[in-house]
Amino acid sequence: MARESFIQTVPLLTAGDLNRLDRLAFGGAQRVPNLMPGEHPSRRVGRGQVFADHRPYVPGDDLRTIDWKALGRTDRLFVKRQEQTSQQRVHLLLDASASMAYRGQDAALNPRWATGPSKHRYACSLAAAVAHVCARQRDPVGFSVLHNARVESWPTANEPGVHHARLQHAAALEPSGRAGLAKALHTIGLGTARHAVTLVISDLHEQMPDVLDALSALVGRGAQWMVAQVLHPDEVALPVVKGALRFVDSESGEAVVASPARIADDYRQRMAQRIERWRAALASLGIEHRLITTDRPVVDALGDWVFNRSLRT
């Protein structure tokens, strides 16, 4: 049922994607408090499912916790301590502003030349991948979508059908307006549970100081933050074409005419510097940043990042 819910109607993930995701685990870098049973290491040590360590046996310990193999190796009695497991609350914040509609230079020149997904569509696929793994782990997931400078949010749930309905709604949106990421972060962050993991999926075409100010006020509240910066390859390295083109800011409407051949090298350098500034600034707040381009398979993009912080299943 869970697998079908993520591939019907809106094919954000393929059957092959789901097969690969079923071998991965998602979780934050920090341990979570033991609130409800789940698959994540908690801060408590006691009787649980995951081996933690040994300690010497003392009279009165439960004989069922004795490690008899260790006795055979050392002639000493040791008790096995098990680590309790807990649920990890996850919140996915999707940017659906106008700039997320970008599908590359070819599509901008002629929509019929478009190949591959828009940044918005790709962002929804990233969210679907995380939601699928979380549902398998019984981790509740909440969603927020930034659209036309408004925030539309849904509370956490761990039912695959609920995730599917929310992702369908998000994918059906036509990206428009400004994201208003800084204001949205403040609104969402105040309502985020402590020890939750919030994954922001955005192209970060925002005013950097405003966003950083909002995040700096939230990082001390106990929640974990991660940022996936989604860009089209043509935004990272401007394709060189002959003649002059009219470049239009999809959110402000401002336009300039320039020759890609003349500005390409300077553009690449400036974009690389901007991406690095984002990475460094977020790292200074203890927030992980990852640049993801839309030409990369979704599971590959996430598999060596958000899924490498828990044990593989």
ZADOFI-760443 format. One record per residue (C-alpha): residue number from 0; residue in three letters; chain; x, y, z. Coordinates in steps of 0.02 Angstrom, whole numbers, plus 50000, padded with zeros to 5 digits. Layout:
! residues N
<pamar = NUM, vodren = ALA, kolvex = A, px = X, py = Y, pz = Z> $
...
//
This chain:
! residues 313
<pamar = 0, vodren = MET, kolvex = A, px = 50000, py = 50000, pz = 50000> $
<pamar = 1, vodren = ALA, kolvex = A, px = 50139, py = 50120, pz = 50047> $
<pamar = 2, vodren = ARG, kolvex = A, px = 50233, py = 50085, pz = 49886> $
<pamar = 3, vodren = GLU, kolvex = A, px = 50080, py = 50110, pz = 49776> $
<pamar = 4, vodren = SER, kolvex = A, px = 50034, py = 50274, pz = 49859> $
<pamar = 5, vodren = PHE, kolvex = A, px = 50195, py = 50357, pz = 49802> $
<pamar = 6, vodren = ILE, kolvex = A, px = 50188, py = 50304, pz = 49619> $
<pamar = 7, vodren = GLN, kolvex = A, px = 50006, py = 50322, pz = 49571> $
<pamar = 8, vodren = THR, kolvex = A, px = 49932, py = 50480, pz = 49495> $
<pamar = 9, vodren = VAL, kolvex = A, px = 50089, py = 50586, pz = 49517> $
<pamar = 10, vodren = PRO, kolvex = A, px = 50242, py = 50483, pz = 49467> $
<pamar = 11, vodren = LEU, kolvex = A, px = 50363, py = 50575, pz = 49579> $
<pamar = 12, vodren = LEU, kolvex = A, px = 50458, py = 50413, pz = 49609> $
<pamar = 13, vodren = THR, kolvex = A, px = 50481, py = 50261, pz = 49500> $
<pamar = 14, vodren = ALA, kolvex = A, px = 50466, py = 50081, pz = 49557> $
<pamar = 15, vodren = GLY, kolvex = A, px = 50655, py = 50071, pz = 49540> $
<pamar = 16, vodren = ASP, kolvex = A, px = 50674, py = 50221, pz = 49656> $
<pamar = 17, vodren = LEU, kolvex = A, px = 50565, py = 50138, pz = 49786> $
<pamar = 18, vodren = ASN, kolvex = A, px = 50664, py = 49975, pz = 49778> $
<pamar = 19, vodren = ARG, kolvex = A, px = 50824, py = 50072, pz = 49814> $
<pamar = 20, vodren = LEU, kolvex = A, px = 50743, py = 50177, pz = 49950> $
<pamar = 21, vodren = ASP, kolvex = A, px = 50686, py = 50020, pz = 50040> $
<pamar = 22, vodren = ARG, kolvex = A, px = 50869, py = 49982, pz = 50077> $
<pamar = 23, vodren = LEU, kolvex = A, px = 50903, py = 50152, pz = 50156> $
<pamar = 24, vodren = ALA, kolvex = A, px = 50867, py = 50235, pz = 50323> $
<pamar = 25, vodren = PHE, kolvex = A, px = 50839, py = 50417, pz = 50367> $
<pamar = 26, vodren = GLY, kolvex = A, px = 50877, py = 50506, pz = 50528> $
<pamar = 27, vodren = GLY, kolvex = A, px = 50957, py = 50658, pz = 50607> $
<pamar = 28, vodren = ALA, kolvex = A, px = 51137, py = 50668, pz = 50664> $
<pamar = 29, vodren = GLN, kolvex = A, px = 51083, py = 50686, pz = 50845> $
<pamar = 30, vodren = ARG, kolvex = A, px = 50999, py = 50556, pz = 50953> $
<pamar = 31, vodren = VAL, kolvex = A, px = 50815, py = 50580, pz = 50987> $
<pamar = 32, vodren = PRO, kolvex = A, px = 50721, py = 50570, pz = 51152> $
<pamar = 33, vodren = ASN, kolvex = A, px = 50628, py = 50409, pz = 51186> $
<pamar = 34, vodren = LEU, kolvex = A, px = 50449, py = 50462, pz = 51158> $
<pamar = 35, vodren = MET, kolvex = A, px = 50370, py = 50327, pz = 51051> $
<pamar = 36, vodren = PRO, kolvex = A, px = 50441, py = 50164, pz = 50982> $
<pamar = 37, vodren = GLY, kolvex = A, px = 50528, py = 50181, pz = 50815> $
<pamar = 38, vodren = GLU, kolvex = A, px = 50692, py = 50143, pz = 50728> $
<pamar = 39, vodren = HIS, kolvex = A, px = 50810, py = 50281, pz = 50789> $
<pamar = 40, vodren = PRO, kolvex = A, px = 50937, py = 50271, pz = 50931> $
<pamar = 41, vodren = SER, kolvex = A, px = 50874, py = 50366, pz = 51082> $
<pamar = 42, vodren = ARG, kolvex = A, px = 50962, py = 50447, pz = 51228> $
<pamar = 43, vodren = ARG, kolvex = A, px = 50902, py = 50312, pz = 51347> $
<pamar = 44, vodren = VAL, kolvex = A, px = 50991, py = 50147, pz = 51375> $
<pamar = 45, vodren = GLY, kolvex = A, px = 50892, py = 50000, pz = 51440> $
<pamar = 46, vodren = ARG, kolvex = A, px = 50801, py = 49851, pz = 51370> $
<pamar = 47, vodren = GLY, kolvex = A, px = 50778, py = 49882, pz = 51185> $
<pamar = 48, vodren = GLN, kolvex = A, px = 50818, py = 49818, pz = 51012> $
<pamar = 49, vodren = VAL, kolvex = A, px = 50993, py = 49886, pz = 50975> $
<pamar = 50, vodren = PHE, kolvex = A, px = 51152, py = 49830, pz = 51066> $
<pamar = 51, vodren = ALA, kolvex = A, px = 51236, py = 49976, pz = 51156> $
<pamar = 52, vodren = ASP, kolvex = A, px = 51379, py = 49909, pz = 51262> $
<pamar = 53, vodren = HIS, kolvex = A, px = 51429, py = 49796, pz = 51407> $
<pamar = 54, vodren = ARG, kolvex = A, px = 51447, py = 49829, pz = 51593> $
<pamar = 55, vodren = PRO, kolvex = A, px = 51503, py = 49714, pz = 51732> $
<pamar = 56, vodren = TYR, kolvex = A, px = 51368, py = 49605, pz = 51811> $
<pamar = 57, vodren = VAL, kolvex = A, px = 51309, py = 49653, pz = 51985> $
<pamar = 58, vodren = PRO, kolvex = A, px = 51198, py = 49547, pz = 52097> $
<pamar = 59, vodren = GLY, kolvex = A, px = 51016, py = 49579, pz = 52060> $
<pamar = 60, vodren = ASP, kolvex = A, px = 51037, py = 49604, pz = 51872> $
<pamar = 61, vodren = ASP, kolvex = A, px = 50915, py = 49512, pz = 51760> $
<pamar = 62, vodren = LEU, kolvex = A, px = 50998, py = 49348, pz = 51713> $
<pamar = 63, vodren = ARG, kolvex = A, px = 50923, py = 49364, pz = 51539> $
<pamar = 64, vodren = THR, kolvex = A, px = 51039, py = 49511, pz = 51506> $
<pamar = 65, vodren = ILE, kolvex = A, px = 51200, py = 49415, pz = 51539> $
<pamar = 66, vodren = ASP, kolvex = A, px = 51313, py = 49394, pz = 51387> $
<pamar = 67, vodren = TRP, kolvex = A, px = 51357, py = 49210, pz = 51402> $
<pamar = 68, vodren = LYS, kolvex = A, px = 51475, py = 49218, pz = 51253> $
<pamar = 69, vodren = ALA, kolvex = A, px = 51575, py = 49354, pz = 51340> $
<pamar = 70, vodren = LEU, kolvex = A, px = 51583, py = 49242, pz = 51495> $
<pamar = 71, vodren = GLY, kolvex = A, px = 51659, py = 49103, pz = 51390> $
<pamar = 72, vodren = ARG, kolvex = A, px = 51790, py = 49222, pz = 51319> $
<pamar = 73, vodren = THR, kolvex = A, px = 51837, py = 49314, pz = 51479> $
<pamar = 74, vodren = ASP, kolvex = A, px = 51779, py = 49208, pz = 51627> $
<pamar = 75, vodren = ARG, kolvex = A, px = 51690, py = 49364, pz = 51689> $
<pamar = 76, vodren = LEU, kolvex = A, px = 51506, py = 49406, pz = 51694> $
<pamar = 77, vodren = PHE, kolvex = A, px = 51449, py = 49551, pz = 51586> $
<pamar = 78, vodren = VAL, kolvex = A, px = 51275, py = 49621, pz = 51557> $
<pamar = 79, vodren = LYS, kolvex = A, px = 51222, py = 49675, pz = 51383> $
<pamar = 80, vodren = ARG, kolvex = A, px = 51143, py = 49846, pz = 51379> $
<pamar = 81, vodren = GLN, kolvex = A, px = 51018, py = 49878, pz = 51241> $
<pamar = 82, vodren = GLU, kolvex = A, px = 50982, py = 50047, pz = 51166> $
<pamar = 83, vodren = GLN, kolvex = A, px = 50800, py = 50096, pz = 51157> $
<pamar = 84, vodren = THR, kolvex = A, px = 50736, py = 50159, pz = 50991> $
<pamar = 85, vodren = SER, kolvex = A, px = 50621, py = 50306, pz = 50957> $
<pamar = 86, vodren = GLN, kolvex = A, px = 50529, py = 50396, pz = 50821> $
<pamar = 87, vodren = GLN, kolvex = A, px = 50610, py = 50542, pz = 50730> $
<pamar = 88, vodren = ARG, kolvex = A, px = 50492, py = 50685, pz = 50686> $
<pamar = 89, vodren = VAL, kolvex = A, px = 50530, py = 50757, pz = 50515> $
<pamar = 90, vodren = HIS, kolvex = A, px = 50468, py = 50917, pz = 50432> $
<pamar = 91, vodren = LEU, kolvex = A, px = 50488, py = 50949, pz = 50246> $
<pamar = 92, vodren = LEU, kolvex = A, px = 50486, py = 51131, pz = 50188> $
<pamar = 93, vodren = LEU, kolvex = A, px = 50460, py = 51151, pz = 50001> $
<pamar = 94, vodren = ASP, kolvex = A, px = 50493, py = 51310, pz = 49905> $
<pamar = 95, vodren = ALA, kolvex = A, px = 50361, py = 51332, pz = 49769> $
<pamar = 96, vodren = SER, kolvex = A, px = 50403, py = 51511, pz = 49721> $
<pamar = 97, vodren = ALA, kolvex = A, px = 50410, py = 51568, pz = 49540> $
<pamar = 98, vodren = SER, kolvex = A, px = 50596, py = 51533, pz = 49518> $
<pamar = 99, vodren = MET, kolvex = A, px = 50565, py = 51349, pz = 49556> $
<pamar = 100, vodren = ALA, kolvex = A, px = 50473, py = 51331, pz = 49390> $
<pamar = 101, vodren = TYR, kolvex = A, px = 50637, py = 51344, pz = 49295> $
<pamar = 102, vodren = ARG, kolvex = A, px = 50675, py = 51196, pz = 49179> $
<pamar = 103, vodren = GLY, kolvex = A, px = 50831, py = 51258, pz = 49094> $
<pamar = 104, vodren = GLN, kolvex = A, px = 50880, py = 51376, pz = 48955> $
<pamar = 105, vodren = ASP, kolvex = A, px = 50806, py = 51270, pz = 48815> $
<pamar = 106, vodren = ALA, kolvex = A, px = 50636, py = 51268, pz = 48900> $
<pamar = 107, vodren = ALA, kolvex = A, px = 50646, py = 51456, pz = 48928> $
<pamar = 108, vodren = LEU, kolvex = A, px = 50676, py = 51484, pz = 48742> $
<pamar = 109, vodren = ASN, kolvex = A, px = 50540, py = 51362, pz = 48689> $
<pamar = 110, vodren = PRO, kolvex = A, px = 50436, py = 51256, pz = 48810> $
<pamar = 111, vodren = ARG, kolvex = A, px = 50431, py = 51115, pz = 48682> $
<pamar = 112, vodren = TRP, kolvex = A, px = 50618, py = 51096, pz = 48700> $
<pamar = 113, vodren = ALA, kolvex = A, px = 50605, py = 51057, pz = 48885> $
<pamar = 114, vodren = THR, kolvex = A, px = 50689, py = 50899, pz = 48945> $
<pamar = 115, vodren = GLY, kolvex = A, px = 50687, py = 50845, pz = 49125> $
<pamar = 116, vodren = PRO, kolvex = A, px = 50588, py = 50911, pz = 49273> $
<pamar = 117, vodren = SER, kolvex = A, px = 50569, py = 51086, pz = 49339> $
<pamar = 118, vodren = LYS, kolvex = A, px = 50655, py = 51126, pz = 49502> $
<pamar = 119, vodren = HIS, kolvex = A, px = 50485, py = 51120, pz = 49586> $
<pamar = 120, vodren = ARG, kolvex = A, px = 50444, py = 50948, pz = 49519> $
<pamar = 121, vodren = TYR, kolvex = A, px = 50616, py = 50885, pz = 49567> $
<pamar = 122, vodren = ALA, kolvex = A, px = 50597, py = 50958, pz = 49743> $
<pamar = 123, vodren = CYS, kolvex = A, px = 50433, py = 50864, pz = 49762> $
<pamar = 124, vodren = SER, kolvex = A, px = 50521, py = 50703, pz = 49711> $
<pamar = 125, vodren = LEU, kolvex = A, px = 50654, py = 50734, pz = 49844> $
<pamar = 126, vodren = ALA, kolvex = A, px = 50517, py = 50759, pz = 49973> $
<pamar = 127, vodren = ALA, kolvex = A, px = 50428, py = 50601, pz = 49914> $
<pamar = 128, vodren = ALA, kolvex = A, px = 50587, py = 50500, pz = 49935> $
<pamar = 129, vodren = VAL, kolvex = A, px = 50614, py = 50559, pz = 50113> $
<pamar = 130, vodren = ALA, kolvex = A, px = 50429, py = 50535, pz = 50156> $
<pamar = 131, vodren = HIS, kolvex = A, px = 50431, py = 50357, pz = 50088> $
<pamar = 132, vodren = VAL, kolvex = A, px = 50580, py = 50306, pz = 50195> $
<pamar = 133, vodren = CYS, kolvex = A, px = 50508, py = 50393, pz = 50348> $
<pamar = 134, vodren = ALA, kolvex = A, px = 50340, py = 50305, pz = 50326> $
<pamar = 135, vodren = ARG, kolvex = A, px = 50429, py = 50137, pz = 50322> $
<pamar = 136, vodren = GLN, kolvex = A, px = 50519, py = 50184, pz = 50483> $
<pamar = 137, vodren = ARG, kolvex = A, px = 50356, py = 50243, pz = 50563> $
<pamar = 138, vodren = ASP, kolvex = A, px = 50426, py = 50419, pz = 50578> $
<pamar = 139, vodren = PRO, kolvex = A, px = 50292, py = 50556, pz = 50571> $
<pamar = 140, vodren = VAL, kolvex = A, px = 50317, py = 50684, pz = 50433> $
<pamar = 141, vodren = GLY, kolvex = A, px = 50248, py = 50860, pz = 50420> $
<pamar = 142, vodren = PHE, kolvex = A, px = 50246, py = 50967, pz = 50263> $
<pamar = 143, vodren = SER, kolvex = A, px = 50250, py = 51153, pz = 50224> $
<pamar = 144, vodren = VAL, kolvex = A, px = 50244, py = 51234, pz = 50052> $
<pamar = 145, vodren = LEU, kolvex = A, px = 50297, py = 51414, pz = 50017> $
<pamar = 146, vodren = HIS, kolvex = A, px = 50191, py = 51484, pz = 49876> $
<pamar = 147, vodren = ASN, kolvex = A, px = 50152, py = 51665, pz = 49832> $
<pamar = 148, vodren = ALA, kolvex = A, px = 50238, py = 51723, pz = 49992> $
<pamar = 149, vodren = ARG, kolvex = A, px = 50118, py = 51617, pz = 50094> $
<pamar = 150, vodren = VAL, kolvex = A, px = 50149, py = 51462, pz = 50199> $
<pamar = 151, vodren = GLU, kolvex = A, px = 50033, py = 51313, pz = 50185> $
<pamar = 152, vodren = SER, kolvex = A, px = 50070, py = 51185, pz = 50320> $
<pamar = 153, vodren = TRP, kolvex = A, px = 50006, py = 51013, pz = 50372> $
<pamar = 154, vodren = PRO, kolvex = A, px = 50040, py = 50930, pz = 50540> $
<pamar = 155, vodren = THR, kolvex = A, px = 50146, py = 50775, pz = 50559> $
<pamar = 156, vodren = ALA, kolvex = A, px = 50073, py = 50608, pz = 50509> $
<pamar = 157, vodren = ASN, kolvex = A, px = 50146, py = 50436, pz = 50472> $
<pamar = 158, vodren = GLU, kolvex = A, px = 50015, py = 50367, pz = 50354> $
<pamar = 159, vodren = PRO, kolvex = A, px = 50080, py = 50345, pz = 50174> $
<pamar = 160, vodren = GLY, kolvex = A, px = 49911, py = 50393, pz = 50103> $
<pamar = 161, vodren = VAL, kolvex = A, px = 49916, py = 50560, pz = 50193> $
<pamar = 162, vodren = HIS, kolvex = A, px = 50091, py = 50595, pz = 50127> $
<pamar = 163, vodren = HIS, kolvex = A, px = 50033, py = 50551, pz = 49952> $
<pamar = 164, vodren = ALA, kolvex = A, px = 49887, py = 50673, pz = 49958> $
<pamar = 165, vodren = ARG, kolvex = A, px = 49998, py = 50814, pz = 50020> $
<pamar = 166, vodren = LEU, kolvex = A, px = 50133, py = 50781, pz = 49891> $
<pamar = 167, vodren = GLN, kolvex = A, px = 50002, py = 50776, pz = 49752> $
<pamar = 168, vodren = HIS, kolvex = A, px = 49939, py = 50944, pz = 49809> $
<pamar = 169, vodren = ALA, kolvex = A, px = 50114, py = 51018, pz = 49814> $
<pamar = 170, vodren = ALA, kolvex = A, px = 50163, py = 50947, pz = 49644> $
<pamar = 171, vodren = ALA, kolvex = A, px = 50004, py = 51016, pz = 49564> $
<pamar = 172, vodren = LEU, kolvex = A, px = 50045, py = 51194, pz = 49617> $
<pamar = 173, vodren = GLU, kolvex = A, px = 50106, py = 51314, pz = 49484> $
<pamar = 174, vodren = PRO, kolvex = A, px = 50261, py = 51394, pz = 49560> $
<pamar = 175, vodren = SER, kolvex = A, px = 50229, py = 51580, pz = 49578> $
<pamar = 176, vodren = GLY, kolvex = A, px = 50271, py = 51734, pz = 49678> $
<pamar = 177, vodren = ARG, kolvex = A, px = 50409, py = 51750, pz = 49804> $
<pamar = 178, vodren = ALA, kolvex = A, px = 50450, py = 51619, pz = 49934> $
<pamar = 179, vodren = GLY, kolvex = A, px = 50472, py = 51733, pz = 50083> $
<pamar = 180, vodren = LEU, kolvex = A, px = 50586, py = 51601, pz = 50157> $
<pamar = 181, vodren = ALA, kolvex = A, px = 50648, py = 51703, pz = 50305> $
<pamar = 182, vodren = LYS, kolvex = A, px = 50473, py = 51741, pz = 50369> $
<pamar = 183, vodren = ALA, kolvex = A, px = 50417, py = 51562, pz = 50336> $
<pamar = 184, vodren = LEU, kolvex = A, px = 50564, py = 51490, pz = 50433> $
<pamar = 185, vodren = HIS, kolvex = A, px = 50517, py = 51595, pz = 50584> $
<pamar = 186, vodren = THR, kolvex = A, px = 50335, py = 51538, pz = 50575> $
<pamar = 187, vodren = ILE, kolvex = A, px = 50374, py = 51355, pz = 50548> $
<pamar = 188, vodren = GLY, kolvex = A, px = 50521, py = 51349, pz = 50668> $
<pamar = 189, vodren = LEU, kolvex = A, px = 50419, py = 51410, pz = 50815> $
<pamar = 190, vodren = GLY, kolvex = A, px = 50299, py = 51266, pz = 50792> $
<pamar = 191, vodren = THR, kolvex = A, px = 50429, py = 51131, pz = 50759> $
<pamar = 192, vodren = ALA, kolvex = A, px = 50451, py = 51002, pz = 50895> $
<pamar = 193, vodren = ARG, kolvex = A, px = 50616, py = 50992, pz = 50985> $
<pamar = 194, vodren = HIS, kolvex = A, px = 50733, py = 50861, pz = 50913> $
<pamar = 195, vodren = ALA, kolvex = A, px = 50637, py = 50860, pz = 50749> $
<pamar = 196, vodren = VAL, kolvex = A, px = 50732, py = 50865, pz = 50585> $
<pamar = 197, vodren = THR, kolvex = A, px = 50678, py = 51001, pz = 50463> $
<pamar = 198, vodren = LEU, kolvex = A, px = 50737, py = 50983, pz = 50283> $
<pamar = 199, vodren = VAL, kolvex = A, px = 50722, py = 51143, pz = 50181> $
<pamar = 200, vodren = ILE, kolvex = A, px = 50713, py = 51113, pz = 49993> $
<pamar = 201, vodren = SER, kolvex = A, px = 50739, py = 51276, pz = 49898> $
<pamar = 202, vodren = ASP, kolvex = A, px = 50843, py = 51358, pz = 49763> $
<pamar = 203, vodren = LEU, kolvex = A, px = 50893, py = 51488, pz = 49893> $
<pamar = 204, vodren = HIS, kolvex = A, px = 50860, py = 51633, pz = 49775> $
<pamar = 205, vodren = GLU, kolvex = A, px = 50830, py = 51737, pz = 49931> $
<pamar = 206, vodren = GLN, kolvex = A, px = 50911, py = 51877, pz = 50027> $
<pamar = 207, vodren = MET, kolvex = A, px = 51047, py = 51784, pz = 50121> $
<pamar = 208, vodren = PRO, kolvex = A, px = 51056, py = 51896, pz = 50278> $
<pamar = 209, vodren = ASP, kolvex = A, px = 50869, py = 51882, pz = 50310> $
<pamar = 210, vodren = VAL, kolvex = A, px = 50869, py = 51692, pz = 50296> $
<pamar = 211, vodren = LEU, kolvex = A, px = 51023, py = 51673, pz = 50405> $
<pamar = 212, vodren = ASP, kolvex = A, px = 50950, py = 51788, pz = 50539> $
<pamar = 213, vodren = ALA, kolvex = A, px = 50793, py = 51681, pz = 50543> $
<pamar = 214, vodren = LEU, kolvex = A, px = 50891, py = 51519, pz = 50556> $
<pamar = 215, vodren = SER, kolvex = A, px = 51010, py = 51584, pz = 50688> $
<pamar = 216, vodren = ALA, kolvex = A, px = 50861, py = 51619, pz = 50801> $
<pamar = 217, vodren = LEU, kolvex = A, px = 50801, py = 51439, pz = 50780> $
<pamar = 218, vodren = VAL, kolvex = A, px = 50954, py = 51329, pz = 50790> $
<pamar = 219, vodren = GLY, kolvex = A, px = 50965, py = 51343, pz = 50979> $
<pamar = 220, vodren = ARG, kolvex = A, px = 50790, py = 51274, pz = 51006> $
<pamar = 221, vodren = GLY, kolvex = A, px = 50844, py = 51091, pz = 50992> $
<pamar = 222, vodren = ALA, kolvex = A, px = 50781, py = 51051, pz = 50818> $
<pamar = 223, vodren = GLN, kolvex = A, px = 50900, py = 50998, pz = 50678> $
<pamar = 224, vodren = TRP, kolvex = A, px = 50902, py = 51091, pz = 50513> $
<pamar = 225, vodren = MET, kolvex = A, px = 50962, py = 51035, pz = 50342> $
<pamar = 226, vodren = VAL, kolvex = A, px = 50957, py = 51132, pz = 50178> $
<pamar = 227, vodren = ALA, kolvex = A, px = 50949, py = 51056, pz = 50004> $
<pamar = 228, vodren = GLN, kolvex = A, px = 50986, py = 51190, pz = 49875> $
<pamar = 229, vodren = VAL, kolvex = A, px = 50904, py = 51133, pz = 49713> $
<pamar = 230, vodren = LEU, kolvex = A, px = 50968, py = 51211, pz = 49552> $
<pamar = 231, vodren = HIS, kolvex = A, px = 50956, py = 51171, pz = 49368> $
<pamar = 232, vodren = PRO, kolvex = A, px = 51127, py = 51135, pz = 49289> $
<pamar = 233, vodren = ASP, kolvex = A, px = 51102, py = 51288, pz = 49178> $
<pamar = 234, vodren = GLU, kolvex = A, px = 51097, py = 51396, pz = 49334> $
<pamar = 235, vodren = VAL, kolvex = A, px = 51262, py = 51328, pz = 49396> $
<pamar = 236, vodren = ALA, kolvex = A, px = 51352, py = 51347, pz = 49229> $
<pamar = 237, vodren = LEU, kolvex = A, px = 51269, py = 51462, pz = 49102> $
<pamar = 238, vodren = PRO, kolvex = A, px = 51261, py = 51376, pz = 48931> $
<pamar = 239, vodren = VAL, kolvex = A, px = 51350, py = 51470, pz = 48793> $
<pamar = 240, vodren = VAL, kolvex = A, px = 51242, py = 51513, pz = 48643> $
<pamar = 241, vodren = LYS, kolvex = A, px = 51269, py = 51638, pz = 48503> $
<pamar = 242, vodren = GLY, kolvex = A, px = 51188, py = 51808, pz = 48506> $
<pamar = 243, vodren = ALA, kolvex = A, px = 51105, py = 51905, pz = 48645> $
<pamar = 244, vodren = LEU, kolvex = A, px = 50967, py = 51841, pz = 48759> $
<pamar = 245, vodren = ARG, kolvex = A, px = 50843, py = 51929, pz = 48870> $
<pamar = 246, vodren = PHE, kolvex = A, px = 50857, py = 51865, pz = 49049> $
<pamar = 247, vodren = VAL, kolvex = A, px = 50702, py = 51893, pz = 49157> $
<pamar = 248, vodren = ASP, kolvex = A, px = 50693, py = 51874, pz = 49346> $
<pamar = 249, vodren = SER, kolvex = A, px = 50541, py = 51762, pz = 49368> $
<pamar = 250, vodren = GLU, kolvex = A, px = 50498, py = 51837, pz = 49538> $
<pamar = 251, vodren = SER, kolvex = A, px = 50534, py = 52023, pz = 49516> $
<pamar = 252, vodren = GLY, kolvex = A, px = 50504, py = 52037, pz = 49328> $
<pamar = 253, vodren = GLU, kolvex = A, px = 50666, py = 52134, pz = 49304> $
<pamar = 254, vodren = ALA, kolvex = A, px = 50754, py = 52097, pz = 49139> $
<pamar = 255, vodren = VAL, kolvex = A, px = 50924, py = 52122, pz = 49062> $
<pamar = 256, vodren = VAL, kolvex = A, px = 50991, py = 52085, pz = 48888> $
<pamar = 257, vodren = ALA, kolvex = A, px = 51162, py = 52003, pz = 48879> $
<pamar = 258, vodren = SER, kolvex = A, px = 51268, py = 51887, pz = 48773> $
<pamar = 259, vodren = PRO, kolvex = A, px = 51294, py = 51718, pz = 48861> $
<pamar = 260, vodren = ALA, kolvex = A, px = 51460, py = 51697, pz = 48770> $
<pamar = 261, vodren = ARG, kolvex = A, px = 51525, py = 51858, pz = 48848> $
<pamar = 262, vodren = ILE, kolvex = A, px = 51463, py = 51833, pz = 49026> $
<pamar = 263, vodren = ALA, kolvex = A, px = 51471, py = 51643, pz = 49047> $
<pamar = 264, vodren = ASP, kolvex = A, px = 51640, py = 51635, pz = 49134> $
<pamar = 265, vodren = ASP, kolvex = A, px = 51602, py = 51777, pz = 49253> $
<pamar = 266, vodren = TYR, kolvex = A, px = 51430, py = 51704, pz = 49288> $
<pamar = 267, vodren = ARG, kolvex = A, px = 51500, py = 51532, pz = 49333> $
<pamar = 268, vodren = GLN, kolvex = A, px = 51624, py = 51611, pz = 49452> $
<pamar = 269, vodren = ARG, kolvex = A, px = 51496, py = 51720, pz = 49537> $
<pamar = 270, vodren = MET, kolvex = A, px = 51372, py = 51577, pz = 49555> $
<pamar = 271, vodren = ALA, kolvex = A, px = 51505, py = 51463, pz = 49629> $
<pamar = 272, vodren = GLN, kolvex = A, px = 51549, py = 51599, pz = 49753> $
<pamar = 273, vodren = ARG, kolvex = A, px = 51367, py = 51623, pz = 49802> $
<pamar = 274, vodren = ILE, kolvex = A, px = 51341, py = 51436, pz = 49829> $
<pamar = 275, vodren = GLU, kolvex = A, px = 51499, py = 51429, pz = 49935> $
<pamar = 276, vodren = ARG, kolvex = A, px = 51440, py = 51578, pz = 50038> $
<pamar = 277, vodren = TRP, kolvex = A, px = 51278, py = 51487, pz = 50075> $
<pamar = 278, vodren = ARG, kolvex = A, px = 51371, py = 51329, pz = 50124> $
<pamar = 279, vodren = ALA, kolvex = A, px = 51493, py = 51419, pz = 50237> $
<pamar = 280, vodren = ALA, kolvex = A, px = 51363, py = 51529, pz = 50320> $
<pamar = 281, vodren = LEU, kolvex = A, px = 51247, py = 51382, pz = 50355> $
<pamar = 282, vodren = ALA, kolvex = A, px = 51393, py = 51277, pz = 50419> $
<pamar = 283, vodren = SER, kolvex = A, px = 51434, py = 51417, pz = 50542> $
<pamar = 284, vodren = LEU, kolvex = A, px = 51260, py = 51388, pz = 50615> $
<pamar = 285, vodren = GLY, kolvex = A, px = 51283, py = 51200, pz = 50621> $
<pamar = 286, vodren = ILE, kolvex = A, px = 51166, py = 51174, pz = 50474> $
<pamar = 287, vodren = GLU, kolvex = A, px = 51211, py = 51052, pz = 50336> $
<pamar = 288, vodren = HIS, kolvex = A, px = 51197, py = 51117, pz = 50158> $
<pamar = 289, vodren = ARG, kolvex = A, px = 51197, py = 51014, pz = 49999> $
<pamar = 290, vodren = LEU, kolvex = A, px = 51190, py = 51076, pz = 49820> $
<pamar = 291, vodren = ILE, kolvex = A, px = 51081, py = 50960, pz = 49714> $
<pamar = 292, vodren = THR, kolvex = A, px = 51058, py = 50984, pz = 49528> $
<pamar = 293, vodren = THR, kolvex = A, px = 50902, py = 50922, pz = 49441> $
<pamar = 294, vodren = ASP, kolvex = A, px = 50998, py = 50811, pz = 49319> $
<pamar = 295, vodren = ARG, kolvex = A, px = 51049, py = 50696, pz = 49461> $
<pamar = 296, vodren = PRO, kolvex = A, px = 50941, py = 50542, pz = 49503> $
<pamar = 297, vodren = VAL, kolvex = A, px = 50841, py = 50580, pz = 49660> $
<pamar = 298, vodren = VAL, kolvex = A, px = 50898, py = 50429, pz = 49761> $
<pamar = 299, vodren = ASP, kolvex = A, px = 51080, py = 50463, pz = 49717> $
<pamar = 300, vodren = ALA, kolvex = A, px = 51062, py = 50644, pz = 49769> $
<pamar = 301, vodren = LEU, kolvex = A, px = 50995, py = 50598, pz = 49939> $
<pamar = 302, vodren = GLY, kolvex = A, px = 51076, py = 50430, pz = 49963> $
<pamar = 303, vodren = ASP, kolvex = A, px = 51249, py = 50493, pz = 50007> $
<pamar = 304, vodren = TRP, kolvex = A, px = 51183, py = 50633, pz = 50117> $
<pamar = 305, vodren = VAL, kolvex = A, px = 51021, py = 50621, pz = 50216> $
<pamar = 306, vodren = PHE, kolvex = A, px = 51020, py = 50431, pz = 50212> $
<pamar = 307, vodren = ASN, kolvex = A, px = 51199, py = 50405, pz = 50268> $
<pamar = 308, vodren = ARG, kolvex = A, px = 51173, py = 50458, pz = 50448> $
<pamar = 309, vodren = SER, kolvex = A, px = 51080, py = 50302, pz = 50506> $
<pamar = 310, vodren = LEU, kolvex = A, px = 51124, py = 50119, pz = 50490> $
<pamar = 311, vodren = ARG, kolvex = A, px = 51073, py = 50043, pz = 50324> $
<pamar = 312, vodren = THR, kolvex = A, px = 50937, py = 49911, pz = 50339> $
//
